[in-house]
């Protein structure tokens, strides 16, 4: 258990916020192109990746992790969908059941 409870989790993406690869306006959000497949096997590091699971894996929960310095924090978003692609690619806003404080807990008290 690394912060999202028990059970199996499937990696879809790893994003380094200091890089522009997956910036808000990046085409990677709305296409079905993978990026750096080997990066999907390197654990919680800074190697960015986008795996085919982004567009071909359904789910009922999302485990979202954020690393600030050397500390990684996770939250679980209860959301059912055919894929992350199906939630994100069309650019439409989708609410979550999480409040502002939960989102802020990812970044700590900086």
DARA-V928150 format. One record per residue. N is the residue number from 0. RES is the residue in three letters. SS is DSSP state (a for helix, b for strand, c for the rest). PHI is phi in degrees with one decimal (NA if undefined). D_CENTER is the distance of its C-alpha to the mean C-alpha in Angstrom with 2 decimals. Layout:
n: {N,N}
res: {RES,RES}
ss: {SS,SS}
phi: {PHI,PHI}
d_center: {D_CENTER,D_CENTER}
//
This chain:
n: {0,1,2,3,4,5,6,7,8,9,10,11,12,13,14,15,16,17,18,19,20,21,22,23,24,25,26,27,28,29,30,31,32,33,34,35,36,37,38,39,40,41,42,43,44,45,46,47,48,49,50,51,52,53,54,55,56,57,58,59,60,61,62,63,64,65,66,67,68,69,70,71,72,73,74,75,76,77,78,79,80,81,82,83,84,85,86,87,88,89,90,91,92,93,94,95,96,97,98,99,100,101,102,103,104,105,106,107,108,109}
res: {UNK,UNK,UNK,UNK,UNK,UNK,UNK,UNK,UNK,UNK,UNK,UNK,UNK,UNK,UNK,UNK,UNK,UNK,UNK,UNK,UNK,UNK,UNK,UNK,UNK,UNK,UNK,UNK,UNK,UNK,UNK,UNK,UNK,UNK,UNK,UNK,UNK,UNK,UNK,UNK,UNK,UNK,UNK,UNK,UNK,UNK,UNK,UNK,UNK,UNK,UNK,UNK,UNK,UNK,UNK,UNK,UNK,UNK,UNK,UNK,UNK,UNK,UNK,UNK,UNK,UNK,UNK,UNK,UNK,UNK,UNK,UNK,UNK,UNK,UNK,UNK,UNK,UNK,UNK,UNK,UNK,UNK,UNK,UNK,UNK,UNK,UNK,UNK,UNK,UNK,UNK,UNK,UNK,UNK,UNK,UNK,UNK,UNK,UNK,UNK,UNK,UNK,UNK,UNK,UNK,UNK,UNK,UNK,UNK,UNK}
ss: {c,c,c,c,c,c,c,c,c,c,c,c,b,b,c,c,c,c,c,c,c,c,c,c,c,c,a,a,a,c,c,c,c,c,b,c,a,a,a,a,a,c,c,c,c,c,c,c,b,b,c,c,a,a,a,a,c,c,b,b,b,b,b,b,b,b,b,b,c,c,b,b,b,b,b,b,b,b,b,b,b,c,c,a,a,a,a,a,c,c,c,c,c,c,c,c,c,c,c,a,a,a,a,a,a,c,c,c,c,c}
phi: {NA,-107.6,127.6,-121.1,86.1,-77.8,107.7,-89.5,-124.2,-116.4,-69.0,-116.1,-150.2,-132.7,-126.4,-100.7,-62.9,-80.2,-103.7,-101.9,-51.8,-113.1,-55.4,-47.8,-91.3,-64.2,-67.2,-60.1,-70.7,-113.2,-122.7,-110.7,-99.7,-78.5,-144.0,47.4,-53.0,-59.3,-63.9,-75.7,-112.8,-107.0,76.2,-84.3,-122.1,-95.3,-76.9,-71.9,-158.1,-134.5,-103.7,-56.0,-61.9,-59.8,-113.5,-123.4,-127.2,-81.1,-158.8,-121.3,-144.1,-117.2,-100.4,-112.4,-116.2,-136.5,-108.8,-120.0,64.5,-106.2,-100.8,-109.9,-121.5,-127.4,-134.5,-111.2,-110.6,-81.6,-153.9,-101.9,-161.2,-69.6,-174.5,-63.8,-54.1,-65.4,-87.9,-108.3,-59.2,-80.4,75.3,-81.7,-69.9,-133.2,-74.8,-121.4,-86.3,-86.5,-87.0,-57.9,-64.0,-64.4,-61.9,-65.3,-63.4,-67.3,-102.4,77.7,-100.4,-71.0}
d_center: {17.21,14.79,13.94,12.61,16.04,17.83,17.16,15.33,11.62,10.56,8.15,6.82,5.52,6.56,7.59,10.88,11.71,15.33,15.22,15.47,13.91,10.97,13.09,13.18,16.02,14.83,15.87,12.90,11.24,14.46,15.64,15.47,15.96,14.35,14.12,15.42,15.38,17.00,14.10,12.41,15.34,15.55,13.67,12.18,13.73,13.49,13.59,11.11,10.45,9.62,11.15,13.28,11.27,9.22,12.64,14.68,13.24,13.94,12.70,13.95,11.31,7.58,7.15,5.15,6.98,8.81,11.84,14.97,17.89,17.95,16.50,13.06,12.42,10.32,10.50,10.62,10.54,13.34,12.92,14.53,14.04,15.11,11.75,8.64,11.26,13.73,11.92,11.08,13.75,16.73,15.78,16.94,16.05,14.95,15.65,14.13,16.48,15.29,17.81,17.78,18.65,15.66,13.35,15.91,15.87,12.68,14.81,18.10,21.48,21.56}
//
